[in-house]
Amino acid sequence: MQPSADIIILNARILTMDEATPKAEAVAIGGNTILAIGSNDEVESLKGPETRVIDAAGGTLLPGFNEAHMHIFMGSVGLRQLSLYKVKGFDELKAKVDEYAAANPNLKLLLARSADYTILSETERTTRHDLDRVISHRPFAMISPDHHTAWANTKALEIAGLLHGKEVGVGNEVVMGEDGLASGELREADAMQPVFDLSETGGREGLGIGTGGEPESVTPQERAIDLDIIRNGLAYCASLGLTSIQNMDGNLYQLEILEEIEKTTGLPVRVRMPYHMKNFMPLTDLKEKAANWRDRFHTDRLRCDFVKMFIDGVAEGESAVFLDDYAHKPGWKGDPLFSQEHLNEIVTEADRLKLPVAVHAIGDGAVRMVLDGYEAAVEANGKRDARNRVEHIEVIHPDDVPRFKKLGVIASMQPTHPPGNAGLPLEPYLSFIGRDRWPLAFAWRTLTDAGATIVFATDWPVSPLDPMGCIHDAMTRQRWADDLPDQRLTLSETLAAYTKAGAYVEFMENRKGMLKPGFLADIVLLSGDVEAVASEDLAAIRPVLTICDGKVTYEKPPV
């Protein structure tokens, strides 16, 4: 006799992501698994005296969203920072900063996020002098949406020891002005970190992605602050319908905080973390740290089972790596953060240890280097089901498109990133990459048609975390010119890229990412029918219930 359900959801428009049974109207949950999927009558037969019954009222019910590329600590900290999302012009910027400064008189560093490269000018780069006009008596810095560039005022540069410049790692730069002093622009993590060290968290949120290291010393009070920040960020994830997140920066400090949350109040979302491999780290770290972390953190709720790397930066910061010159800067293609030989060595060793690899690659030159690295690992170790990834793939050369299917490499892409989407300006991106590269920029359709598996995500806090906002951006993307191909996917493909594909890349496709009996009960119920509304209205459909591991982790308060 089948046990009674703990939760039954009726009258839903269920998109199961299971090709065998693509649609249903009711689901029953028992413990942390799905007991049944089917009609209202079929599922209601599992109702017991203690069963909670929920009326979906015709809303779409999906497997819980899987955010396949994000930064939980940085994003959680960002919830407390000043947002400059869609802020434009000096007057609006100054008003926002003045208001934030007045409300936070004790902050050692005023830090703002989501500042467009063109926030003050379409043609001129922001300088410390511009920011001194905004605020000069307190240290102030603002971060670009992609988190690869920051701008600081003179006060912040002085206190951080950067005003007279500083030697930083390959691919990083403290940009200098004509007066021999720092201009205020800081490119990449090593250049930005001294300023972030002045913040409330001492820059600890950036260590996993910036230096790959651990905090030198953390007081119990500071750790309590960090734990509270991350706990708040995880609750925010659940409120958006997320049941799984794949973090793209990792250190032991974050893992141990997440482990503490799981052992006390419980993680409201499943977390997958990487070992972050930087270009100065010894190869032995993969065996002595990455493999050890994999063995230590290996539950359904918290895992550390892959390696993350950067091969380049971003196009707007002129640090992405292209096969040919930047359109606006003849003679400059960008410098990779690893040589091909060094990259091959790391990827091959990770593959030998059966650790999947995810590499940030923006330019077509960087994408080719990463694919070449994965091919080298196959030649050295033999072909296996590695499910390695390339992150972002903003530009790809046509010769490299079919290599994703051939090598079994996942294309991890962000619908919020194309210029013109999610409030992003068209410039300087389009001018920097040049007209010839536009047809294969953010080439979702091209890669999908070539047989690549695509996962979608936001790269939070680079872009807003909301999955429904991201799905809206995916479905409403506009072409930059009439002769360009339409790179959008269908709604069904887009939803799969946010659910089923996310589980596949984690090697969890037999346990989550679909709604079927025996699978983990990770579910999101939406306020409307996503198949019935226009693409322009998708973002208005909101999560009303999130269930992770059979437990309600978010429920919209009654009106």
Buried (B, 14 or more C-beta within 10 A) or exposed (E): EEEBBBBBBBBBBBBBBBEEBEEBBBBBBBEBBBBBBBEBEBBBBBBEEEBEBBEBEEBBBBBBBBBBBBBBBBBBBBBBBBBBBEBBEEEEBBEBBEEBBEEBEEBEBBBBBBBBBBBBEEEEBBBBBBBBBBBBEBBBBBBBBBBBBBBBBBBBBBBBEBBEBBEBBEBBBBBEBEEEBBBBBBBBBBBBBBBBBBBBBBBBBBBBBBBBBBBEEBEEEBBEBBBEBBBEBBBBBBBBBBBBBBBBBBBBBBBBBBBBBBEEEEBBBBBBBBBBBBBEBEBEBBBEBBBBBBEEBEEEBBBBBBBBBBBBBBBBBBBBBBBBEBBEEEEEBBEBBBEBEBBBBBBBBBBEBEBBBBBBBBBBBBBBBBBBBBBBBBEBBEEEEBBBBBBBBBBBBEEBBEBBBEBBBBBBBBBBBBBBBBBBBEBBBBEBBBEEBBBBBBBBBBBBEBEBBBBBBBBBBBBBBBBBBBBBBBBBBEBBEEEBEEBBBEBEBBBBBBBBBBBBBBBBBEBBBBBBBEBBBBBBBBBBBBEEEEBEEBBEBBBBBBBBBBBBBBBEEEE
